[in-house]
Amino acid sequence: MKASSRLDKIPPYLFAELERKISEKRAAGIDVISLGIGDPDTPTYAPIVAAAQRAVADPGTHQYPSNRGRQDFREAVAAFYKRRFGVTLDPATEVMPAIGAKECIFNLNLAFLDPGDVALAADPGYPVYTGGPLMAGGEPVLMPLEPELGFAPDLKKLSAETLRRARLLFFNYPNNPTGAIAPDGLFEEVVELAAANDILAVHDNAYSETTYDGYVAPSFLATPGAKEVGVEVFSWSKGYNMTGWRCAAIVGNAEAIAHYWKLKSNIDSGLFEAVQLAGVAALDPAVDADVKAMNVIYARRRDLVCDALAQAGVTVTKPQGTIYIWAPIPGGFSSSAAYCEHVLEQAAVVISPGGAYGRSGEGFFRISLTTPDDRLLEAVERLRAL
Ligand SMILES: Cc1ncc(COP(=O)(O)O)c(C=O)c1O
C-alpha cells in the first residue's frame, strides 16, 4: 500500500526503531538494558495519582473536553508560572493545554508554516523540530549548538535569506540531548532576532523541573519582550513522571495560541479533563518535595554514570539539568550509529546515537538516567568491558 510522499521525507522515528530491536533481542532471551529513551522509571507522584483517580470517577470529566482547556487548569498553570518563574500569564488567552509537548511542537508547524517557509531547529535537537517542518511542507534549517558557546546556537551565522524565510525557531533548555543549561544572554538574543525577523520563538520547556546542584532553570518568558515574540511549551512528562499521561501546556503569546487553538479544534478534541485535573494537582506547591526527591535520585545516577565513564577514560561534563549524559563515542567507529549498533550487539545495552538528533550530534552518544541504579551500573560496566 502506498503511503503519501510526505511520509518519504522523514526517517522512521528513532525510538520506534529501537523498540523494535529491543523486542527482537528480548524475544531471543537476551537481557537488554535500555538507556535509550528518556522515560522516567518511577511512578507518577502519589498526590497526582490520587487526584486523577477522583477525577476519573467524576462523570463531569467524561465528555469531550474543550480544546481551550478547563479554567482551573489554565489558572493553575498561570499560578505556577507566577510562583515558579515570576512570569505573569492571562489564563484566558495565554495558556492552553496540549496532548504532550510533542503534539504541540508538531502542530505549531502546521499552524505557522506555508510551503517553502523555514523553521530554525536546534542541532542536535528533539527530532520533531525537523520532522514537524518537513511534514508541514516547510524546510528545517539546522542551528548547530556550539559547545564553546555552552551549546548555544550562533545566531549571527544565520544568513539573511534564511532569516527572511524563517517563521519558527525551536530551542530547548535544559537541553535534550546535550544536558546543557540556558547559556547567558541567549534568550535575550532570541527575542531580538525573533522581533527583527517576525519569527515565532518556540521554547521547548520539557526539563525545567529536572535540575541539580542548586541550579534553578528559568522560563524563556521571563526574558523581557519574550511574550511579544514567543511561546513556551511546558510538559509534565519528565518532572512529574507523567510521560504516559500526555499532559502539556502552551503558554505565552496570545495570538500564536489563538492560531494553535484554531488548528487543533480541527485536528483533535482536547486533553481528557481528568488528565488536566492531574496536571493541576501536580503544580500544587505540596508536590515540590516529590520533584526534589526525584532530582536527588537522578543526581545520584548522574554521578554514578559520569564517574564510571571517567574511570573508563571518557570525559563528560556533569549536566546540571535533564535526564541525559552526552558523551563522545570512542575512536575507531565510523559514526555514532555504528558505535550504538556495536554496543547493542556486543553488550545488549541500548544507547542513543547522537547523529539521530542532527548533524551536530554526530560523534556523541546519549545515556538516559531513567533506569534503576543497579541496572544503570551494570550497563556502564558492560560498556567499560567493551
Ligand atoms: C526536548 C523535548 N521536548 C519534548 C519532549 C516530549 O514531551 P512530551 O512527553 O510532553 O510530548 C521530549 C521528550 O523526550 C523532549 O526531550
The ligand as a Gaussian input file, in Angstrom:
#p B3LYP/6-31G(d) Opt

LIG

0 1
 C       13.154000      18.313000      24.404000
 C       11.907000      17.525000      24.462000
 N       10.760000      18.086000      24.106000
 C        9.597000      17.414000      24.159000
 C        9.558000      16.100000      24.559000
 C        8.248000      15.382000      24.571000
 O        7.470000      15.753000      25.647000
 P        6.001000      15.193000      25.839000
 O        6.080000      13.894000      26.530000
 O        5.304000      16.267000      26.647000
 O        5.371000      15.068000      24.474000
 C       10.735000      15.458000      24.928000
 C       10.725000      14.040000      25.319000
 O       11.730000      13.383000      25.358000
 C       11.939000      16.185000      24.873000
 O       13.101000      15.626000      25.198000

